[in-house]
Amino acid sequence: MRQSAAIKILIDHHVQPGPGYDLKVSNADVSSTAELIYDFITDTDGMDFIDKDIAACIYAGIITDTGSFSYSCDYPKTYEVAAHLISAGIDGEHIHRLVYDTYSEDRLRLLGFSLSEKLVVLPEMSTAYISSLRLNWRDFITRLVIRKVWLIMLIIRDINLAALFMERDGVVKISFRSKGDFFGK
């Protein structure tokens, strides 16, 4: 993608999005990238374009970025957007099931292995981590499991910081997620 001569546009809700884009739309004060897409559509008088299919896609983006409204979701507008999407005729419960309740056996086994064999909990540091999760031919399944691993590590009582160490092609990537005050109790 980086080598392409095409114009590159980034729409993101994370702090300090990466370089290499011709146009960036970034706002860390919204719940999700999907909400930024919704804002873009509505701000350009495109409300008529939000049909049931587009509403379902935006809703799926919001629930995945917010953990089903459980984190990064202190914004009343997010709930207003969700209400509008539901009023467009989507079935929020059905979308939630499609996103979160469709594990394959392999995916569930990888999640179980990650938790039973790789999870380290450091209660004195309010931290949990999983290391040496190698990405290979099972990349797709692994990435789906990673989303669930974050949620599970952060639901451990008194754990406020979760880290995931993943190796691919001899390079280790470290990702962090936190909740509340992870520097102390």
C-alpha positions in Angstrom: 0.0 0.0 0.0 2.7 2.5 0.9 4.3 2.1 -2.6 1.0 2.9 -4.4 0.7 6.3 -6.1 -2.9 6.5 -5.0 -4.0 9.1 -2.6 -4.0 7.7 0.9 -6.6 8.8 3.4 -6.6 7.8 7.1 -9.7 8.0 9.3 -8.9 7.0 12.9 -9.8 7.6 16.5 -6.5 6.7 18.0 -3.9 9.2 19.4 -1.0 9.9 17.0 -2.1 7.9 13.9 0.8 6.7 11.8 2.5 8.6 9.0 2.3 8.1 5.3 -1.2 9.5 4.4 -2.1 12.4 2.2 -5.1 13.2 4.3 -5.8 12.4 8.0 -9.0 12.7 9.8 -8.2 11.8 13.4 -10.1 12.6 16.6 -9.3 10.7 19.8 -12.4 12.3 21.4 -14.8 9.9 19.8 -15.5 6.3 20.6 -14.5 4.7 17.3 -13.4 5.1 13.8 -16.9 4.0 12.8 -18.3 7.0 14.6 -16.0 9.3 12.6 -17.3 7.6 9.4 -20.9 8.3 10.6 -19.9 11.9 11.3 -18.4 12.3 7.8 -21.5 10.9 6.2 -23.9 13.1 8.2 -21.7 16.2 8.0 -21.7 16.0 4.2 -25.5 15.8 4.0 -25.3 12.1 3.3 -27.9 11.1 5.9 -30.0 9.6 3.1 -27.1 7.2 2.3 -27.3 5.5 5.7 -29.5 2.6 4.8 -29.9 -0.6 6.9 -26.7 -2.2 5.5 -24.5 0.8 6.1 -26.1 1.3 9.5 -25.2 -2.3 10.4 -21.6 -1.8 9.3 -21.2 1.4 11.3 -22.8 -0.3 14.4 -20.5 -3.3 14.1 -17.5 -0.9 14.0 -18.8 1.0 17.1 -19.3 -2.2 19.2 -16.0 -3.7 18.2 -14.0 -0.5 19.0 -15.9 0.1 22.3 -16.1 -3.5 23.5 -19.9 -3.3 23.2 -20.0 0.1 24.9 -17.8 -1.1 27.8 -14.7 1.0 27.2 -13.7 4.1 25.4 -17.3 5.1 25.5 -17.8 8.1 27.7 -19.5 10.1 25.0 -23.2 10.6 25.0 -23.1 11.2 21.3 -22.0 7.6 20.7 -25.3 6.4 22.2 -27.2 8.9 20.1 -25.4 7.5 17.0 -26.3 4.0 18.1 -29.9 5.0 18.6 -30.0 6.5 15.1 -28.5 3.3 13.6 -31.1 1.2 15.5 -33.9 3.5 14.2 -32.6 2.8 10.7 -33.8 -0.8 11.2 -30.8 -2.7 12.4 -31.0 -5.5 14.9 -28.3 -4.7 17.4 -28.5 -8.0 19.3 -28.2 -10.0 16.0 -25.1 -7.9 15.0 -23.6 -8.5 18.4 -24.1 -12.2 18.1 -22.5 -12.2 14.6 -19.5 -10.3 15.8 -18.8 -12.0 19.1 -20.6 -15.4 19.2 -19.3 -17.1 16.1 -16.1 -18.8 17.3 -14.8 -21.8 15.4 -13.4 -24.7 17.3 -9.8 -23.7 16.3 -10.4 -20.1 17.5 -11.7 -21.3 20.9 -8.9 -23.8 21.3 -6.3 -21.0 20.6 -7.9 -18.7 23.1 -7.9 -21.5 25.7 -4.3 -22.3 25.0 -3.3 -18.7 25.2 -5.0 -18.3 28.6 -3.9 -21.7 30.1 -0.4 -21.8 28.8 0.8 -18.3 28.1 -1.0 -16.0 30.6 1.2 -14.4 33.3 -0.5 -12.4 36.1 1.5 -9.9 38.2 -1.0 -8.9 40.9 1.6 -6.6 42.6 1.8 -4.6 39.4 -1.9 -4.9 38.5 -0.7 -6.4 35.2 -1.4 -9.4 33.1 0.4 -10.4 29.9 0.7 -13.1 27.3 4.0 -13.7 25.5 5.4 -15.7 22.6 2.1 -15.8 20.7 3.6 -16.5 17.3 1.7 -15.4 14.2 1.9 -17.7 11.3 -0.5 -19.5 8.9 -3.2 -19.0 11.5 -2.9 -15.2 11.5 -6.5 -14.7 10.9 -7.7 -16.9 13.8 -4.9 -15.4 16.0 -6.0 -11.8 15.4 -9.6 -12.7 16.2 -8.5 -14.3 19.4 -6.3 -11.4 20.4 -9.4 -9.1 20.7 -11.0 -11.6 23.2 -7.7 -12.0 25.1 -7.6 -8.2 25.8 -11.1 -8.4 27.3 -10.4 -11.5 29.4 -7.1 -10.2 30.8 -8.7 -6.9 31.8 -11.7 -8.6 33.6 -9.3 -10.2 36.1 -9.9 -8.6 39.4 -7.4 -5.7 40.1 -5.7 -6.0 36.7 -5.6 -2.6 35.0 -2.8 -3.2 32.4 -2.7 -6.0 29.8 0.2 -6.6 27.4 0.5 -8.9 24.5 3.9 -9.9 23.1 3.6 -11.3 19.6 6.4 -12.6 17.3 6.3 -12.6 13.6 9.2 -13.1 11.2 11.7 -12.6 14.1 10.2 -9.3 15.2 8.3 -8.9 18.5 5.4 -6.5 18.7 4.2 -5.4 22.1 0.6 -4.1 22.4 -0.9 -2.7 25.6 -4.4 -2.0 26.8 -5.4 -0.5 30.1 -8.3 0.5 32.2 -8.5 3.0 35.1 -5.3 3.8 37.0 -2.8 1.1 36.2 0.0 2.9 38.1 -1.5 2.0 41.5 -4.4 0.8 43.5 
